[in-house]
Amino acid sequence: MKSSLLRCFALFFPVVFSQSTFAEEALEKYLPRDETIVFIGDSITFSGGYVSRIDLQLRSRAASCEVFNVGLSSETVTGHSEPGHPFPRPNVMERIGRVLKAADPDVVVVCYGMNDGIYHPPSETRLLAYQAAITELVGKIKAYGAEVVLMTPPPFETEVARKRGSLATSESKSYGYRAIYPAYNDVIREYADWILENGSDIGASIVVDTFHELETFMSSAEGQNVNLTGDGVHPLPIGHQVLAATLLKAWGETPIDMPAELLTLSEDKMKVLRNSLLSKTGHKRPGIVDGLPWEDAWAKSRELNVRIDAALIPQAPRVNGIQRN
């Protein structure tokens, strides 16, 4: 099985695969049959910055994989919503079957948890529901025939939320995204630690510890006085950069610093494809802009790929020490 996808993953996941104890036959069985990587999650994924960086890195390596972002703002894996939320939070279980059918992925990167605690104090009921839902979601993806890369939710930046006045006070009547439980990061830590302990057992091929990696960055000299989010939840560009670097590190790849104009082109492409796929597959989240018909979105993305590749070629990235022509 020496397909273009095998070359793609050999370039993109060199450390993960080289350290594997699998026999060659098992390794080839692990590799996807086609060339499609889908990212699915809540608004952290929907905003797409880290996905665009990974798409660019793949293209810089002359890989032929296709990357799609089908994240959805406000979404959960449990279907829980806090009182006072303007609409019921969407549940990924309602649409995952349609997404898998439309995108036909070989690898699905999953990131949920930030919304599933509904910004309340710790709850054993909600924790168990999260565990059951993540297990079910991984099972559905595996049953379709795709491999799962399971990310922990990133940390909640308490001090950023405090400065914005988003934390609950003694005068708050209830908790929610506008009045967040002050120690909400402890809730997210519970979710992240469970994924780290159980992700492989429930079927994830790779588990990525974004929670502790980002916390480590924030406490480092480099991360001092740097806010990764604008409100405690939603990443700023630097937050997406660190998220992408964490994924790339987990996959054994050294992140490449991309020029701003390339990032803009990749983000434009990801948005065109994302909005089209969300329209095509349907969802329960109001307020999402309708995307182009799929044929038009695909054509637009090919045009953007030409511009991206033209900008990448002069940089002549090296693959295994050899300059790409």
C-alpha positions in Angstrom: 0.0 0.0 0.0 2.3 2.8 -1.2 -0.4 5.3 -2.2 -0.2 9.1 -2.2 -1.9 9.0 1.2 0.8 6.7 2.6 3.3 9.3 1.5 1.1 12.0 3.0 1.0 10.4 6.4 4.6 9.3 6.3 5.5 13.0 6.0 2.9 14.3 8.4 3.2 11.7 11.2 6.8 10.5 11.1 7.4 10.2 14.8 4.1 8.6 15.6 4.6 5.9 13.0 8.3 5.4 13.5 7.8 4.8 17.2 5.0 2.4 16.7 5.5 -1.2 17.6 3.0 -2.3 14.9 4.2 -4.7 12.3 4.2 -3.3 8.7 1.0 -5.1 7.9 -0.7 -3.5 11.0 0.7 -0.1 10.1 -0.7 -0.3 6.6 -4.1 -1.4 8.0 -4.1 1.6 10.2 -3.5 4.1 7.4 -6.7 5.5 5.9 -7.9 4.3 2.5 -8.2 7.7 0.9 -7.0 11.2 1.5 -9.5 13.2 3.6 -9.1 14.6 7.1 -12.1 16.2 8.8 -12.0 18.4 11.9 -15.2 18.5 13.9 -15.9 20.4 17.2 -17.5 23.5 18.7 -16.7 27.2 18.0 -13.0 26.7 18.8 -12.9 24.5 15.7 -15.5 26.5 13.7 -13.3 29.6 13.8 -10.7 27.5 12.1 -7.4 29.1 12.7 -5.6 26.0 13.9 -7.2 23.9 11.1 -5.9 26.4 8.4 -2.4 26.2 9.8 -2.4 22.4 9.6 -3.8 22.5 6.1 -1.0 24.8 5.1 1.6 22.6 6.7 0.3 19.6 4.8 0.5 21.5 1.5 4.0 22.7 2.3 5.0 19.1 2.5 3.7 18.3 -1.0 1.0 16.1 0.6 -2.2 15.4 -1.3 -4.5 15.1 1.6 -7.8 17.1 1.7 -8.6 18.9 4.9 -12.2 20.0 5.8 -13.5 21.9 8.8 -17.0 21.1 9.9 -16.9 22.7 13.4 -20.1 24.3 14.6 -20.4 27.2 17.0 -22.3 26.5 20.3 -22.2 22.8 19.7 -21.9 20.0 22.3 -21.4 16.3 22.3 -23.9 15.8 25.1 -26.8 18.0 24.0 -26.8 19.9 27.2 -27.7 23.6 27.3 -27.6 26.1 30.2 -30.7 28.0 31.2 -30.7 31.4 29.5 -28.9 30.3 26.4 -30.6 32.0 23.4 -31.3 28.6 21.7 -30.8 24.9 22.5 -27.2 24.1 21.9 -26.7 21.8 18.9 -25.7 18.2 19.5 -23.1 16.8 17.1 -24.9 13.4 17.4 -27.8 14.9 15.4 -25.5 15.5 12.3 -22.5 13.2 12.5 -24.0 10.6 10.2 -24.7 13.2 7.5 -21.2 14.7 7.9 -19.5 11.3 7.5 -21.5 10.5 4.5 -20.9 13.8 2.8 -17.2 14.2 3.6 -16.2 10.5 3.5 -13.3 11.0 5.9 -10.4 8.7 6.6 -9.4 10.6 9.7 -11.6 12.7 12.0 -10.1 15.1 14.5 -12.5 15.6 17.4 -12.5 18.4 19.9 -15.5 18.8 22.4 -15.9 19.7 26.0 -15.8 23.5 26.4 -19.6 23.9 26.1 -20.5 20.5 27.6 -20.0 21.7 31.2 -22.5 24.5 30.3 -20.3 26.9 32.3 -21.6 25.4 35.6 -19.8 23.9 38.6 -18.6 20.3 38.5 -21.4 17.8 38.1 -21.1 14.0 38.2 -24.1 13.7 36.0 -22.7 15.9 33.3 -19.3 14.3 33.5 -20.8 10.8 33.0 -22.9 12.2 30.1 -19.7 13.6 28.5 -17.9 10.3 28.9 -20.7 8.4 27.4 -21.2 10.8 24.5 -17.5 11.0 23.6 -17.4 7.2 23.6 -20.5 7.0 21.4 -19.1 9.6 19.0 -15.8 7.8 18.6 -17.7 4.6 18.1 -19.8 6.1 15.3 -16.8 7.4 13.5 -14.9 4.1 13.9 -18.0 2.2 12.7 -18.0 4.3 9.5 -14.4 3.2 8.9 -12.4 6.4 9.8 -9.7 6.7 12.3 -10.1 9.2 15.3 -7.7 11.8 16.6 -9.2 12.8 19.9 -8.2 16.2 21.3 -8.8 17.2 24.9 -10.7 20.5 25.2 -8.2 23.4 25.7 -8.2 25.2 29.0 -10.6 27.9 30.1 -8.6 31.2 30.7 -10.1 32.3 33.9 -8.3 35.6 34.3 -9.3 36.7 30.7 -12.9 36.0 31.5 -12.6 37.8 34.8 -11.3 41.0 33.1 -14.2 40.8 30.7 -16.7 40.6 33.5 -17.9 37.1 32.3 -17.5 35.3 35.6 -20.5 34.7 37.9 -20.7 36.9 41.0 -22.6 36.6 44.3 -25.3 38.6 42.5 -25.7 36.1 39.6 -28.9 34.2 39.6 -27.6 31.3 37.5 -24.5 30.1 35.7 -24.1 30.2 31.9 -21.9 31.5 29.2 -22.6 35.1 30.4 -22.1 34.2 34.1 -19.4 31.5 34.1 -18.6 29.5 37.2 -15.3 31.1 38.4 -13.5 27.7 38.7 -14.8 26.4 35.4 -11.3 25.4 34.3 -11.5 22.6 36.9 -14.5 21.2 35.1 -12.6 21.3 31.8 -9.6 19.6 33.5 -11.9 16.7 34.6 -13.0 16.2 31.0 -9.4 16.5 29.6 -8.0 14.1 32.2 -10.7 11.5 31.4 -9.9 11.7 27.7 -6.2 11.3 28.4 -6.8 8.2 30.6 -9.5 6.6 28.4 -9.2 7.9 24.8 -7.2 5.0 23.5 -9.4 2.5 25.2 -12.5 3.8 23.6 -11.0 3.6 20.1 -9.0 6.8 19.4 -5.9 6.2 17.3 -4.2 9.3 18.7 -5.0 11.3 21.8 -3.8 14.9 21.9 -3.3 16.7 25.2 -4.2 20.3 24.3 -5.3 21.1 27.8 -2.0 20.5 29.7 0.1 21.7 26.7 -1.6 25.0 26.6 -1.5 25.4 30.4 2.2 24.7 30.3 2.7 27.3 27.6 0.7 29.9 29.6 3.0 29.3 32.6 6.2 29.4 30.6 8.4 32.4 30.0 7.2 32.6 26.4 3.6 32.6 27.5 3.9 35.1 30.3 1.5 38.0 29.8 0.1 36.4 26.6 -3.6 35.8 26.4 -4.5 32.8 24.2 -8.2 33.7 24.0 -10.2 36.9 23.8 -12.8 35.9 26.3 -11.5 32.8 28.1 -13.0 30.4 25.5 -12.4 31.5 21.9 -8.8 31.5 20.7 -7.0 34.6 19.4 -4.6 34.0 16.5 -1.8 33.2 19.0 -4.1 30.6 20.6 -4.8 28.9 17.3 -1.0 28.9 16.6 -0.3 27.1 19.9 -3.2 24.7 19.3 -1.9 23.9 15.8 1.7 23.5 17.2 0.3 21.1 19.9 -1.3 18.9 17.3 1.7 18.9 15.1 3.9 18.0 18.0 1.6 15.1 18.9 1.9 14.0 15.3 5.7 14.2 15.3 5.9 17.3 13.0 7.8 20.5 13.6 5.5 23.5 12.9 6.4 25.8 10.0 6.0 29.5 10.5 3.7 30.6 7.7 3.5 34.1 6.3 0.3 36.0 7.1 -0.8 36.2 3.4 -0.7 32.4 3.2 -2.7 32.0 6.4 -5.3 34.4 5.0 -5.6 32.3 1.8 -5.9 29.1 3.7 -8.5 30.5 6.0 -10.5 31.8 3.1 -10.5 28.3 1.5 -11.4 26.6 4.8 -14.4 29.0 5.3 -15.7 28.5 1.8 -15.6 24.7 2.2 -16.8 24.8 5.8 -19.9 26.9 5.1 -20.8 24.8 2.1 -20.5 21.5 3.9 -22.5 22.9 6.9 -25.3 23.9 4.5 -25.1 20.6 2.6 -25.2 18.4 5.7 -27.6 20.6 7.8 -27.4 21.5 11.5 -29.5 23.0 14.3 -27.5 26.1 15.0 -29.3 29.4 14.0 -27.4 32.3 12.6 -24.8 30.4 10.4 -24.4 32.0 7.0 -25.4 29.7 4.1 -22.6 28.4 2.1 -22.1 28.1 -1.7 -23.4 25.1 -3.5 -20.9 22.4 -3.1 -19.7 22.4 -6.7 -19.1 26.1 -6.6 -17.3 25.9 -3.2 -15.1 23.1 -4.5 -14.2 25.1 -7.6 -13.4 28.2 -5.5 -11.2 26.1 -3.2 -9.2 24.8 -6.1 -8.6 28.3 -7.3 -7.3 29.2 -3.8 -5.2 26.1 -3.7 -3.4 27.3 -6.9 -2.6 30.6 -5.3 -1.5 28.9 -2.1 0.8 26.5 -4.0 2.2 29.3 -6.0 3.1 31.1 -2.8 4.5 28.0 -1.2 6.8 26.9 -4.0 9.3 29.8 -3.8 9.9 28.9 -0.2 11.0 25.5 -1.3 10.3 23.6 1.9 12.6 20.7 2.6 11.2 17.2 2.9 13.5 14.7 4.6 16.3 17.3 4.0 15.7 17.5 0.3 14.6 20.8 -1.3 11.3 20.4 -3.1 11.4 21.5 -6.8 
